[in-house]
């Protein structure tokens, strides 16, 4: 019997706020596309603490959340990501389809925030593993072998997409990673953890 995933919107809230404040572009207003917005508390808190004007376009799959937002599967919306200074992927699990779409797009935001959570069972997205050269037959035969070292595989995947510099906060159990990618537009950059 599998254990249900416990969704904790406020776990490591302070760390999420701090890493986003650190990654805010130096401009006003800041345009944010929040693709997993929940009740919108994260960006509301950042706006409150910084006193900056932050214009947030929110998306969430569930109805009944606070405030105004688009309801639906964020993968089905068509955006020009370059219209946003920041795209925020604070998801439960690994927002691989969204990352892949943004990182392979010609039109990128200035900053990309990602929450990467390797689940209790440690499953990683098959397409992310495929992008690293692991074939489906290999993964199917011994999946746990390929699900090890999720952080390392995430960083390898980002490198295949031309990302050379990131800032990361690792939780003590190293299951949750909050990171941001910056200077995505036409810049050659190098790697550095927090």
N, C-alpha and C positions, 0 to 999 in steps of 0.2 A: 504494500500500500504506500503510495507516495505522499509525502508531507506537503501541505499547501504552502505556497509562497506567502510570506507575511509582507504586506506592502506597508512600508513605514514612510509616509510623506515627509515626516520631520526628522528622520534620522540624519545626523550630521548636518543639520540645517545651517549651523554657524559656519562650518567649513565650506558649504556650498555658497553661502553669501560672500565669504571672504575671497574665495578664488575668483568669483565673478567680479567683485569689486576691483581686484587686482588686474583683471583682464579687460576692464572697460576702456574703449577707445577714448582718446582725448578729444571729444567733440560734443556738441550739444545741438539738438537732442540726439540721443542714441536710439537707433531703431533696432528692436529685438523681435525675432520670430521665435516664440516659445512653443515648441512642437509637442510637449508633454506638460501642459501648464497646470494641471490640477486646479486649485482655487486661485492661482496667481500670486500666492503669498511671497514666493522667492523674489520676484522682480519688484513687487511692491515694497518689500523690506529694503532692497538695494536702493531704490529711488528715495525712500525715506532717509536712509543713512547718508547717502551721498549728496542729497539736495539737487541732484541732476535731473533733467527732464528725460525720462525714459519712455519711449512710445513702444508698447508691447502689442504685437498681434499674437493672440493666444489660440492654441488648438488643444482640444482634449476629446478623447473618444466618448466619455461619459457625459450624459445630460445632468443638469441639476447642480453644476458647480457654481461658485460665486462669480459675479461679474459677467462681462460680455466676452464671448469667445466663439470660435468656429467649432462646431461639433462634428466629429467624424474621424476617420482613419487618416492620419497625417500623410501617409504614403500616397493618398489619392488626390491631394491638392497639388496644383502645379504652380511653383513659385520661381521667380527670378531671384536667386539667393543673393545676388549682388545688390539688391535693393535694401538689404538689411546689413547693419553693422555687425550684428551678432545673431547666430542661430544657436539655440539652446536645446540639447537633447538629454534632458534629465529623466531618463526612462528607468523602468524596472527591468533589469536584465541587460542585454546588449542591443543597442539600437542600430544594428548593422545595416539594414536596408536604407535607413535614413543617412547614415554616415557615407555609405557607398554612393548614394545619389548626389550628395553634396560634394564629396571629394572628387567625383568624376565629372562634375559639372564645369563648364567653362566659366560660369558666372558664380563666383564664390563670395560668401560673406567675409568680412575682415577677421572675425573671431568665431570659433566654433567651440562651444562647451559640450562636453560629453560626460555622462555618467555611465560607467562600465561596471556591471555587477555580474560576477560569475556566480551562478546559482549554487544551491546546496549540492546538486548533482554534478556541477561543473561543466555542463554542456555549453559548447561554443557553437556559433552559427556555422553551418556547413559551408555556406558560400564564402565566409571569411577564411575558413581553412582552405577552400579551393583556391582562393586568391593567393595563398601562400604556397601552392603547388601540391597540396595533399589531395589525392584523388578520392572520389566517393567510395570506391571499392576498398581502399586502405582504411578509411574512417569507419566504414561499416564492419570490417573484420575485427578491429580492436579500438572501439571508440574512446575508451578511457585513456589510451596512450596519446591520442591527439587532443584531448581536452585538458591535458596538463599545461601548467605555465601560461594561463590565460593572459596575464599582463604582458608577458614577453611576446606572445602571439599578436596581441593587439598592437604593440609597438612595431612589430615586424610588418603587420598589415599597413599601418599608417606610413611606414617608410616606403612601401610599394606604391603608395599614392603621393609620394613626393614630400611628405611631412618630415621635417628635420628638427623642429623645435617645439616642445610641449612643456607645459607646467602640470604637475600631478600632485594630488593629495591622496595618499594611500591610507585606508582605514587600518587600524591595528591588525585585524585579521586578514588583511590584503584581499578581501573579497570584493570590496567596493572601491572604485577608483574614480575620483573626480578630476577631470583634466580639461585643459583648454589648449587649443591650437590657435596661434595668432600669426599675424603677418602672412596670411595665406595667399595674398594677391601678389604674384610675380616677385617673390623674394626667395633667395637661397638661404636657408637657415640651418642651425645645428641643434642637436639634442641636449636637453637639460631637465632633470627632475627637480621638484621643489625641495 
